[in-house]
């Protein structure tokens, strides 16, 4: 049964690759996922482009494990040499946009859910959510359907981790920072040039160190990623605008980090967060699902990249086939063997706690 489900999962992955599904434009891949559940006689629900289903013998008295991965993709970058929407195999690699992030994870979890679907007397219920808008952290993604899910105790989020156990994940805080100055003609003296003022602010973001360091996620990391100022060569602008990417470890809430930044910067700097809800996440190393993975030879680590874990309030483990370093890269691929291993290891990891 596992071999058959894996073969079907790879067929579904080929179809997903060849169907464009940019964030908020996932209607057609949602239909493909519906087709899987129809083919396997599994009732499902859909809201917008999110699809979810429960195991056949769902029991309200039992806790639920959430299995989740996403079917949206980023847009292909300009360095592709292959057609990003053509799924083909070369050197045992399946190429195509979304193959690694996170199609391989999604189809492996769908196959795993289907494997356990009809089982009786499981220790936990199972619910699988194929979610939309993960890449854009959009409002109509996983967060929008959490209210429909029942008794979720913990989650496995499918993202490419080489099937290792990401037991913590950094949160994300994007800041729009405006450094103020005094506008003037460039020919006249001006000791309050907003661009010059911004130099010290940029240096502060580069060098400031938060006190709390996480054992799994390390330090909070701040990076200035965009800068914009001025419109004319002969006018000193009144402001210099920065965008700052802040990766928050599990020792801080996003609100705490924002407060510290605001207090430390001078009064001529205005800081506005784009959102505060993309927090860090973690699961105890002695949690049963982590112990099950470790018993199968998996290693634990802290992940610097963001996923749908950020919208979950329950403990969550990030784990999936593929390699995070391939995500969003040109000529994206996943090894077929990684998908085969993904299905096998998901099933073995869950089997230890479900039965």
VENNOR-V751264 format. One record per pair of residues at least 12 apart in sequence whose C-alpha atoms are under 6 Angstrom apart, sorted by sequence separation. I is the first residue (numbers start at 1). J is the second residue. D is the distance in Angstrom with one decimal. If there is no record, write none. Layout:
I;J;D + I;J;D
This chain:
84;96;4.9 + 181;193;5.3 + 228;240;6.0 + 322;334;5.7 + 16;29;6.0 + 84;97;4.9 + 181;194;4.1 + 228;241;5.2 + 180;194;5.3 + 227;241;5.7 + 227;242;4.5 + 226;242;5.5 + 226;243;4.9 + 321;338;5.4 + 225;243;5.7 + 321;339;5.9 + 30;49;5.8 + 179;198;5.8 + 224;243;5.9 + 225;244;5.8 + 224;244;4.4 + 223;244;5.5 + 321;342;5.2 + 27;49;5.9 + 223;245;5.2 + 254;276;5.9 + 222;245;5.8 + 222;246;4.4 + 73;98;5.7 + 221;246;5.7 + 221;247;5.1 + 220;247;5.7 + 220;248;4.9 + 220;249;5.5 + 250;280;5.3 + 279;310;5.2 + 217;249;5.7 + 278;310;4.9 + 283;315;4.9 + 283;316;5.6 + 69;106;5.1 + 194;239;5.1 + 195;240;5.5 + 194;240;5.5 + 186;234;4.8 + 23;72;5.1 + 186;235;5.2 + 22;72;5.3 + 185;235;4.9 + 186;236;5.6 + 21;72;5.0 + 22;73;4.9 + 184;235;5.9 + 21;73;5.9 + 22;74;5.8 + 184;236;5.1 + 105;158;5.0 + 183;236;5.1 + 105;159;5.9 + 183;237;4.9 + 183;238;4.4 + 182;238;4.9 + 293;349;5.5 + 102;159;5.8 + 181;238;4.9 + 292;349;5.5 + 180;238;5.9 + 181;239;5.6 + 180;239;4.4 + 64;124;5.3 + 68;128;5.7 + 70;130;5.3 + 72;132;5.6 + 179;239;5.4 + 56;117;5.7 + 63;124;5.4 + 64;125;4.4 + 65;126;5.0 + 66;127;5.1 + 67;128;4.6 + 68;129;4.9 + 69;130;5.5 + 70;131;4.5 + 179;240;5.1 + 55;117;4.7 + 56;118;5.5 + 62;124;5.7 + 64;126;5.5 + 66;128;5.9 + 68;130;6.0 + 70;132;5.7 + 178;240;5.8 + 178;241;4.5 + 177;241;5.7 + 177;242;5.0 + 18;85;4.5 + 58;125;5.6 + 176;243;4.9 + 17;85;5.7 + 18;86;5.5 + 175;243;5.7 + 175;244;5.1 + 17;87;6.0 + 174;244;5.8 + 55;126;5.5 + 174;245;4.9 + 54;126;5.8 + 14;87;5.5 + 54;127;4.4 + 173;246;5.0 + 53;127;5.6 + 172;246;5.8 + 53;128;5.6 + 172;247;4.9 + 52;128;5.4 + 171;247;5.6 + 52;129;4.3 + 170;247;5.8 + 171;248;4.8 + 51;129;5.7 + 170;248;5.2 + 17;96;5.7 + 51;130;5.2 + 170;249;5.0 + 17;97;5.9 + 50;130;5.8 + 50;131;4.6 + 50;132;5.6 + 49;132;5.7 + 217;302;4.9 + 216;302;4.7 + 64;151;5.4 + 65;152;5.8 + 63;151;5.3 + 64;152;4.5 + 67;155;5.9 + 69;157;5.8 + 180;268;5.2 + 64;153;5.6 + 65;154;5.5 + 66;155;4.4 + 67;156;5.1 + 68;157;4.9 + 69;158;4.8 + 63;153;5.8 + 65;155;5.6 + 68;158;5.9 + 179;269;4.5 + 178;269;5.7 + 178;270;5.1 + 177;270;5.7 + 177;271;4.6 + 176;271;5.9 + 176;272;5.2 + 175;272;5.6 + 9;107;5.2 + 175;273;4.5 + 174;273;5.9 + 174;274;5.7 + 5;111;5.6 + 172;278;5.5 + 171;278;5.5 + 171;279;4.2 + 24;133;5.6 + 171;280;3.8 + 23;133;4.6 + 170;280;4.6 + 169;280;5.5 + 169;281;5.3 + 168;281;5.5 + 168;282;4.0 + 167;282;5.4 + 167;283;5.4 + 169;302;5.8 + 164;298;5.3 + 165;299;5.9 + 166;300;5.7 + 168;302;4.8 + 169;303;4.7 + 170;304;5.3 + 164;299;5.4 + 165;300;4.6 + 166;301;5.0 + 167;302;6.0 + 169;304;6.0 + 166;302;5.4 + 166;303;5.9 + 167;317;5.4 + 166;318;5.0 + 165;319;5.5 + 163;319;5.4 + 163;320;4.7 + 161;319;5.5 + 163;321;5.2 + 161;320;5.2 + 162;321;5.0 + 154;314;5.4 + 156;316;5.7 + 158;318;6.0 + 159;319;5.8 + 160;320;4.7 + 162;322;5.2 + 154;315;5.0 + 155;316;4.5 + 156;317;4.9 + 157;318;4.7 + 158;319;5.4 + 159;320;5.0 + 160;321;5.0 + 162;323;5.4 + 154;316;5.5 + 156;318;5.8 + 158;320;4.9 + 160;322;4.4 + 161;323;5.5 + 160;323;4.9 + 160;324;5.1 + 143;311;5.8 + 105;320;5.2 + 105;321;5.7 + 100;322;5.4 + 101;327;5.5 + 124;354;5.9 + 123;354;4.9 + 122;354;5.2 + 100;333;5.7 + 122;355;5.6 + 99;333;5.6 + 100;334;5.1 + 108;342;5.9 + 97;332;5.8 + 99;334;5.8 + 104;339;5.8 + 108;343;4.8 + 112;347;5.8 + 96;332;5.6 + 95;332;5.8 + 96;333;5.9 + 95;333;4.2 + 94;333;5.3 + 94;334;5.3 + 93;334;5.6 + 94;335;5.9 + 93;335;4.3 + 92;335;5.9 + 93;336;5.9 + 80;330;4.7 + 79;330;5.5 + 80;331;5.3
